[in-house]
């Protein structure tokens, strides 16, 4: 049989294969494009059900976790005792297993106290059942009840009170480092500062905000009971409303940026801010940011504190990248001076690891 006849014999079996492959590639590209190049967001039932099963069966891996062997955690442990932070997380019954438990398994375990605010009790988190109706229209009511709860039950057990969402990631060591420069008896709070609606600005809810002890006291005992200072019904944007209430009782909106003017709290996911042009000029962010902001690798602080819109899978990704990955031969060993200034040193002997297999 000649070469030509072989081609004629086999062409019918090759063409459908090639056609199918091309169509498959085109469909894949279209799906990836439509989902912002995020394969995990493709809504095929087989993938969705697999993803949901994985997320619901992941347990608390903290008992088996560890920091990178080169890390010296003595300073973070000192600040853990010195700067006590209670974290309360806004969630709901539908998110207890799909989102909240993954916050607990990752960054939440570094809070001094961790509580989830819901409308249904869940002792495994733990989640508190607040006396409000569960829907987005009542987030402001939920926020008021949450702060009343922590004030009545935990006021003496923490110095600072952080509110985050169940899709927020927080680096608690960096939060304590920033707060270490402030006195929790002063009326002040921090977050990503937005400029409309409140004269001094207000802090983004999704990016998280942290109130001093005095701020919580004023909010609960002076602002909430007074309808002239604080909106009495449960509807409204929680971050705007609490901003108005805090301003009305003399709580200052603090500047959380680092010494180079870079943001430490982020109301969006990192890639939106790290990539110039990812958000066009019509995006709400540019009209809301209180301080000048330039997208790019220098947008955000090396001492980043929070990131918003972090799904469960990315919680674990960030956990690994922040607490485990270490470029070999690069490191620093910070110390705090008496005036709370940070001094950086090269890696000391206690930070180094020795490879016993090398001569």
KOLROMI-640085 format. One line per field, with one value per residue (C-alpha): residue number from 0; chain; x, y, z. Coordinates in pm, 1 decimal, padded with zeros to 6 digits, always signed. Example, Ala and Ser with C-alpha at 12.3 -4.5 7.8 and 13.67 -1.06 7.14 Angstrom:
// KOLROMI-640085
nr: c(0:1)
kette: c(A:A)
east: c(+01230.0:+01367.0)
north: c(-00450.0:-00106.0)
up: c(+00780.0:+00714.0)
This chain:
// KOLROMI-640085
nr: c(0:1:2:3:4:5:6:7:8:9:10:11:12:13:14:15:16:17:18:19:20:21:22:23:24:25:26:27:28:29:30:31:32:33:34:35:36:37:38:39:40:41:42:43:44:45:46:47:48:49:50:51:52:53:54:55:56:57:58:59:60:61:62:63:64:65:66:67:68:69:70:71:72:73:74:75:76:77:78:79:80:81:82:83:84:85:86:87:88:89:90:91:92:93:94:95:96:97:98:99:100:101:102:103:104:105:106:107:108:109:110:111:112:113:114:115:116:117:118:119:120:121:122:123:124:125:126:127:128:129:130:131:132:133:134:135:136:137:138:139:140:141:142:143:144:145:146:147:148:149:150:151:152:153:154:155:156:157:158:159:160:161:162:163:164:165:166:167:168:169:170:171:172:173:174:175:176:177:178:179:180:181:182:183:184:185:186:187:188:189:190:191:192:193:194:195:196:197:198:199:200:201:202:203:204:205:206:207:208:209:210:211:212:213:214:215:216:217:218:219:220:221:222:223:224:225:226:227:228:229:230:231:232:233:234:235:236:237:238:239:240:241:242:243:244:245:246:247:248:249:250:251:252:253:254:255:256:257:258:259:260:261:262:263:264:265:266:267:268:269:270:271:272:273:274:275:276:277:278:279:280:281:282:283:284:285:286:287:288:289:290:291:292:293:294:295:296:297:298:299:300:301:302:303:304:305:306:307:308:309:310:311:312:313:314:315:316:317:318:319:320:321:322:323:324:325:326:327:328:329:330:331:332:333:334:335:336:337:338:339:340:341:342:343:344:345:346:347:348:349:350:351:352:353:354:355:356:357:358)
kette: c(A:A:A:A:A:A:A:A:A:A:A:A:A:A:A:A:A:A:A:A:A:A:A:A:A:A:A:A:A:A:A:A:A:A:A:A:A:A:A:A:A:A:A:A:A:A:A:A:A:A:A:A:A:A:A:A:A:A:A:A:A:A:A:A:A:A:A:A:A:A:A:A:A:A:A:A:A:A:A:A:A:A:A:A:A:A:A:A:A:A:A:A:A:A:A:A:A:A:A:A:A:A:A:A:A:A:A:A:A:A:A:A:A:A:A:A:A:A:A:A:A:A:A:A:A:A:A:A:A:A:A:A:A:A:A:A:A:A:A:A:A:A:A:A:A:A:A:A:A:A:A:A:A:A:A:A:A:A:A:A:A:A:A:A:A:A:A:A:A:A:A:A:A:A:A:A:A:A:A:A:A:A:A:A:A:A:A:A:A:A:A:A:A:A:A:A:A:A:A:A:A:A:A:A:A:A:A:A:A:A:A:A:A:A:A:A:A:A:A:A:A:A:A:A:A:A:A:A:A:A:A:A:A:A:A:A:A:A:A:A:A:A:A:A:A:A:A:A:A:A:A:A:A:A:A:A:A:A:A:A:A:A:A:A:A:A:A:A:A:A:A:A:A:A:A:A:A:A:A:A:A:A:A:A:A:A:A:A:A:A:A:A:A:A:A:A:A:A:A:A:A:A:A:A:A:A:A:A:A:A:A:A:A:A:A:A:A:A:A:A:A:A:A:A:A:A:A:A:A:A:A:A:A:A:A:A:A:A:A:A:A:A:A:A:A:A:A:A:A:A:A:A:A:A:A:A:A:A:A)
east: c(+00000.0:+00134.6:+00183.1:-00103.2:-00343.0:-00242.2:-00334.0:-00670.6:-00737.0:-00651.0:-00781.6:-01142.2:-01020.0:-00780.0:-01012.4:-01276.6:-00998.7:-00843.7:-01181.3:-01268.9:-00934.3:-00968.0:-01325.0:-01216.0:-00936.0:-01165.9:-01428.5:-01162.6:-01022.9:-01372.1:-01454.6:-01127.9:-01180.9:-01536.3:-01422.4:-01125.3:-00885.1:-00989.8:-01043.5:-01183.6:-01480.8:-01602.4:-01954.9:-01968.1:-02163.0:-01891.1:-01628.1:-01861.1:-01963.2:-01602.9:-01491.3:-01779.0:-01701.4:-01335.2:-01415.9:-01667.0:-01430.6:-01118.4:-01055.8:-00853.1:-00497.4:-00338.4:-00224.1:-00013.0:+00103.7:+00437.8:+00628.4:+00924.4:+01222.4:+01424.8:+01173.7:+01223.9:+00879.7:+00990.5:+00900.3:+00557.0:+00492.0:+00587.6:+00346.0:+00076.7:+00083.3:+00131.2:-00121.8:-00431.8:-00667.5:-01017.4:-01134.5:-01500.9:-01599.9:-01922.8:-02076.1:-02405.8:-02540.0:-02488.7:-02121.8:-02025.4:-01882.6:-01802.2:-01616.5:-01601.6:-01429.9:-01149.4:-01089.5:-01059.6:-00817.7:-00589.0:-00529.1:-00804.4:-00603.8:-00354.9:-00617.5:-00608.9:-00985.4:-01182.2:-01562.3:-01797.3:-02108.7:-02404.2:-02774.9:-02733.9:-02526.8:-02237.4:-02018.2:-01754.2:-01649.5:-01779.4:-02059.3:-02294.8:-02663.5:-02734.8:-03096.6:-03130.9:-03281.4:-03025.5:-02990.7:-02763.4:-03010.3:-02944.6:-02563.6:-02571.2:-02795.3:-02566.2:-02264.0:-02425.6:-02528.8:-02183.3:-02002.6:-02255.4:-02185.6:-01805.9:-01830.8:-02053.8:-01855.9:-01494.1:-01419.9:-01159.1:-00999.5:-00871.3:-00714.8:-00825.5:-01134.2:-01106.3:-01405.2:-01351.2:-01567.0:-01554.1:-01371.8:-01107.9:-00749.4:-00558.9:-00190.5:-00221.0:+00150.7:+00148.6:-00167.8:-00010.8:+00307.1:+00107.3:-00112.1:+00191.3:+00255.3:-00085.7:-00263.6:-00587.6:-00727.7:-00731.5:-01045.0:-00912.6:-00977.4:-00798.7:-00871.0:-00873.3:-00995.1:-01270.3:-01369.8:-01741.7:-02037.9:-01839.5:-01639.5:-01330.6:-01377.4:-01468.2:-01308.6:-01400.1:-01601.1:-01465.2:-01106.3:-01171.4:-01135.0:-00996.2:-01126.8:-00940.6:-01085.5:-01201.9:-01364.6:-01571.7:-01683.2:-01793.7:-01966.7:-02168.9:-02243.1:-02271.2:-02340.3:-02578.6:-02826.1:-02849.2:-03050.7:-02905.6:-02556.2:-02623.5:-02883.5:-03130.5:-03276.8:-03084.7:-03059.8:-02776.6:-02412.5:-02245.3:-01907.1:-02055.5:-02294.4:-02031.8:-01806.8:-02077.5:-02139.6:-01772.3:-01716.3:-02017.7:-01861.3:-01512.3:-01339.6:-01062.5:-01020.1:-00654.5:-00400.9:-00301.2:-00052.9:+00314.2:+00596.1:+00616.6:+00246.3:+00156.1:-00171.5:-00179.2:-00553.3:-00695.1:-01067.8:-01003.6:-00808.4:-00435.3:-00427.7:-00674.4:-00421.1:-00086.9:-00150.1:-00170.8:-00476.3:-00662.8:-00926.5:-01020.3:-01083.9:-01457.4:-01405.5:-01556.4:-01220.6:-01072.5:-01363.3:-01362.7:-00997.8:-00917.3:-00545.7:-00365.8:-00316.0:-00108.0:-00158.4:+00149.5:+00393.3:+00457.4:+00088.1:+00084.9:+00290.6:+00550.2:+00368.4:+00032.6:-00248.7:-00566.9:-00687.3:-01052.6:-01240.5:-01033.6:-01215.6:-01155.0:-00897.1:-00701.0:-00704.9:-00482.5:-00275.5:-00198.7:-00133.7:+00131.5:+00293.9:+00310.2:+00403.9:+00596.5:+00770.4:+01114.4:+01360.6:+01685.0:+01949.1:+01710.8:+01573.1:+01561.0:+01544.5:+01350.6:+01369.3:+01168.6:+01351.6:+01219.9:+01030.7:+00873.1:+01087.4:+01184.4:+01550.2:+01642.1:+01940.6:+02086.4:+02000.6:+02145.3:+02273.9:+01947.2:+01761.2:+01990.6:+01952.5:+02247.6:+02248.6:+02427.9:+02476.1:+02710.1:+03082.7)
north: c(+00000.0:+00343.2:+00645.5:+00824.7:+00539.2:+00529.3:+00895.9:+00828.3:+00536.2:+00717.8:+01067.7:+00993.2:+00891.1:+01187.2:+01466.1:+01417.9:+01400.6:+01726.7:+01895.5:+01785.6:+01900.9:+02244.7:+02285.0:+02173.6:+02427.6:+02707.3:+02621.8:+02611.6:+02951.6:+03101.3:+02964.3:+03084.1:+03429.5:+03450.2:+03354.3:+03590.5:+03306.5:+03125.1:+02755.3:+02694.9:+02919.9:+02714.6:+02617.8:+02262.6:+02052.4:+01786.5:+02047.1:+02243.5:+01935.3:+01816.5:+02160.2:+02180.2:+01833.0:+01921.8:+02247.7:+02082.8:+01804.0:+02010.7:+02009.1:+02231.5:+02150.0:+02383.3:+02098.1:+01959.9:+02295.5:+02456.4:+02770.0:+02753.0:+02621.6:+02937.6:+03164.2:+03308.7:+03373.6:+03515.9:+03875.7:+03786.7:+03583.2:+03882.9:+04107.4:+03837.7:+03881.0:+04259.0:+04359.0:+04148.0:+04142.1:+03997.8:+03909.7:+03881.6:+03757.0:+03844.9:+03525.0:+03341.4:+02987.4:+02899.1:+02995.6:+02816.7:+02513.8:+02661.7:+02974.2:+03036.0:+02710.7:+02790.3:+03128.6:+02943.5:+02689.5:+02959.3:+03314.3:+03314.6:+03095.6:+03380.6:+03604.5:+03616.7:+03555.1:+03444.1:+03464.6:+03427.9:+03644.1:+03471.2:+03419.4:+03053.6:+02901.5:+02678.3:+02561.7:+02417.0:+02763.0:+02910.5:+03115.9:+03339.4:+03364.9:+03738.6:+03863.2:+03994.1:+03870.0:+03695.0:+03894.0:+04157.1:+04433.2:+04382.6:+04386.9:+04715.8:+04565.4:+04263.1:+04489.2:+04675.6:+04353.2:+04201.4:+04491.0:+04491.7:+04121.1:+04154.3:+04461.0:+04277.3:+03951.4:+04022.9:+04389.6:+04320.5:+04033.2:+04230.8:+04566.7:+04592.0:+04459.8:+04361.1:+04308.5:+04105.0:+03919.4:+03546.1:+03629.9:+03848.6:+03733.8:+03906.6:+03889.2:+03928.9:+03977.7:+04288.0:+04416.8:+04392.0:+04556.3:+04858.5:+04874.7:+04853.9:+05222.6:+05323.4:+05324.1:+05125.9:+05377.8:+05641.4:+05676.1:+05564.4:+05299.6:+05175.5:+05015.3:+05106.3:+05466.1:+05575.5:+05937.9:+05979.2:+06008.5:+06077.8:+06399.5:+06227.9:+05923.0:+05570.3:+05225.1:+04964.3:+04679.9:+04410.7:+04519.0:+04492.0:+04752.9:+04745.5:+04954.0:+05045.9:+04950.5:+05306.6:+05321.7:+05009.9:+05153.4:+05482.0:+05305.0:+05073.0:+05302.0:+05645.0:+05605.3:+05310.9:+05426.5:+05776.2:+05794.8:+06140.0:+05992.6:+05646.4:+05506.4:+05309.9:+05070.7:+04773.2:+04870.3:+05051.0:+05001.8:+04882.5:+05041.8:+05383.8:+05375.6:+05278.1:+05548.6:+05806.7:+05675.9:+05674.2:+06024.6:+06144.7:+06023.9:+06158.8:+05846.3:+05938.8:+05769.2:+05665.8:+05653.0:+05287.4:+05341.0:+05257.3:+05513.5:+05514.3:+05586.9:+05235.1:+05068.7:+04800.2:+04725.0:+04625.6:+04633.1:+04429.9:+04121.7:+04171.6:+04126.2:+04413.1:+04648.3:+04494.3:+04503.8:+04854.0:+04880.5:+04591.6:+04845.6:+05120.8:+05479.6:+05416.2:+05158.5:+05268.0:+05226.8:+05541.8:+05756.3:+05607.5:+05585.3:+05857.4:+05875.5:+05893.2:+05541.7:+05408.1:+05052.4:+04835.8:+04631.9:+04930.6:+04986.0:+04793.4:+04773.3:+04506.0:+04488.2:+04414.9:+04348.8:+04252.9:+04137.0:+04117.9:+03883.4:+03580.7:+03255.2:+02939.7:+02794.7:+03119.9:+03131.2:+02823.2:+02956.0:+03276.9:+03077.5:+02874.9:+03165.1:+03391.4:+03146.4:+02872.6:+02997.1:+03148.7:+03255.1:+03091.2:+03331.2:+03625.5:+03719.6:+03976.7:+03973.5:+04275.2:+04403.2:+04668.9:+04953.3:+05126.2:+05377.8:+05098.5:+05167.8:+04864.7:+04783.6:+04525.3:+04294.9:+04027.7:+03670.1:+03573.9:+03232.3:+03144.6:+03199.9:+02984.3:+02617.5:+02389.6:+02126.1:+01839.1:+01662.9:+01937.4:+01930.2)
up: c(+00000.0:-00095.7:+00133.7:-00040.7:+00020.9:+00388.3:+00427.5:+00262.1:+00491.5:+00813.8:+00738.2:+00846.5:+01194.8:+01238.6:+01132.3:+01404.3:+01660.9:+01541.2:+01519.5:+01871.5:+02006.2:+01847.2:+01972.2:+02319.2:+02330.3:+02211.4:+02473.6:+02744.2:+02641.4:+02632.9:+02976.0:+03126.5:+02976.4:+03102.6:+03450.8:+03474.2:+03397.3:+03715.1:+03632.9:+03980.9:+03903.3:+03604.1:+03697.3:+03560.0:+03809.2:+03831.3:+03925.1:+04154.4:+04345.1:+04378.8:+04501.3:+04748.4:+04883.3:+04935.1:+05113.4:+05343.0:+05443.4:+05510.3:+05881.8:+06109.7:+06002.5:+06256.3:+06479.7:+06196.4:+06063.8:+06119.5:+06032.4:+05802.7:+05997.4:+05936.3:+06108.6:+06454.4:+06604.8:+06940.4:+06853.8:+06715.7:+07030.2:+07244.1:+07054.1:+07077.2:+07454.6:+07448.8:+07178.9:+07240.3:+06941.1:+06938.9:+06587.4:+06508.8:+06165.4:+05985.8:+05849.3:+05810.9:+05855.2:+05486.5:+05511.1:+05833.9:+05652.9:+05312.5:+05432.1:+05807.3:+05903.8:+05657.9:+05818.1:+06148.3:+05997.2:+05853.0:+05974.4:+06237.4:+06472.6:+06522.4:+06683.1:+07061.5:+07055.4:+06749.1:+06727.6:+06430.6:+06424.1:+06262.1:+06320.8:+06410.4:+06689.5:+06586.1:+06873.3:+06639.0:+06517.3:+06758.2:+06601.3:+06796.6:+06704.5:+06693.2:+06724.8:+06368.8:+06042.8:+05820.0:+05497.8:+05345.3:+05425.4:+05796.5:+05804.1:+05992.3:+06259.7:+06275.4:+06324.0:+06612.6:+06785.6:+06732.2:+06897.9:+07183.0:+07232.2:+07245.9:+07470.8:+07717.5:+07713.3:+07614.7:+07680.2:+07948.1:+07754.4:+07455.3:+07373.2:+07010.1:+06830.5:+06463.7:+06235.6:+05918.7:+05667.0:+05595.7:+05270.5:+05436.8:+05499.9:+05781.1:+05872.3:+06246.7:+06313.7:+06093.4:+06258.1:+06602.2:+06474.1:+06353.9:+06665.0:+06891.2:+06818.5:+06955.9:+07290.4:+07300.7:+07551.8:+07274.2:+07057.5:+06718.3:+06454.0:+06141.8:+05806.1:+05437.7:+05450.7:+05210.6:+05155.3:+05069.8:+05309.8:+05629.5:+05672.8:+05818.3:+05596.9:+05701.6:+05681.9:+05421.2:+05570.5:+05340.2:+05399.7:+05773.2:+06044.7:+06397.0:+06687.7:+07003.4:+07339.5:+07398.6:+07054.4:+07124.6:+07457.3:+07299.8:+07012.5:+07236.4:+07531.6:+07364.0:+06992.3:+06957.7:+07227.4:+07074.5:+06748.4:+06682.8:+06669.1:+06526.9:+06288.2:+06498.0:+06240.0:+06101.7:+05734.7:+05560.2:+05464.3:+05784.1:+05715.2:+05633.0:+05929.1:+06185.1:+06039.7:+06105.0:+06457.3:+06552.4:+06418.5:+06619.6:+06946.3:+06875.4:+06743.8:+06499.9:+06161.5:+06177.8:+05895.9:+05855.6:+05570.5:+05624.8:+05638.0:+05257.1:+05215.2:+05098.6:+05194.9:+05462.8:+05443.2:+05103.1:+05011.8:+04695.0:+04595.0:+04541.5:+04164.7:+04116.1:+04274.5:+04181.3:+03805.6:+03652.9:+03432.5:+03593.9:+03700.8:+03457.7:+03561.7:+03607.5:+03884.9:+04217.0:+04392.6:+04240.6:+04358.5:+04708.5:+04816.3:+05069.7:+04993.5:+04658.3:+04523.3:+04236.9:+04115.9:+04072.2:+04278.3:+04506.4:+04576.3:+04896.0:+05211.3:+05282.2:+05616.1:+05453.4:+05701.7:+05514.6:+05172.5:+05067.6:+04832.6:+04930.2:+04855.4:+05063.0:+04821.6:+04820.9:+05201.2:+05196.5:+04909.6:+05100.1:+05416.6:+05237.4:+05054.4:+05361.6:+05635.1:+05455.2:+05141.6:+05209.9:+04936.3:+05040.5:+05170.8:+05212.2:+05549.8:+05825.5:+06202.2:+06334.8:+06690.5:+06871.9:+07044.0:+07355.3:+07138.5:+06929.6:+06622.0:+06420.5:+06361.8:+06096.6:+06120.6:+05895.8:+05973.6:+06310.0:+06402.4:+06570.5:+06241.8:+06029.6:+05956.1:+05897.9:+05627.6:+05795.1:+05462.3:+05338.2:+05429.2)
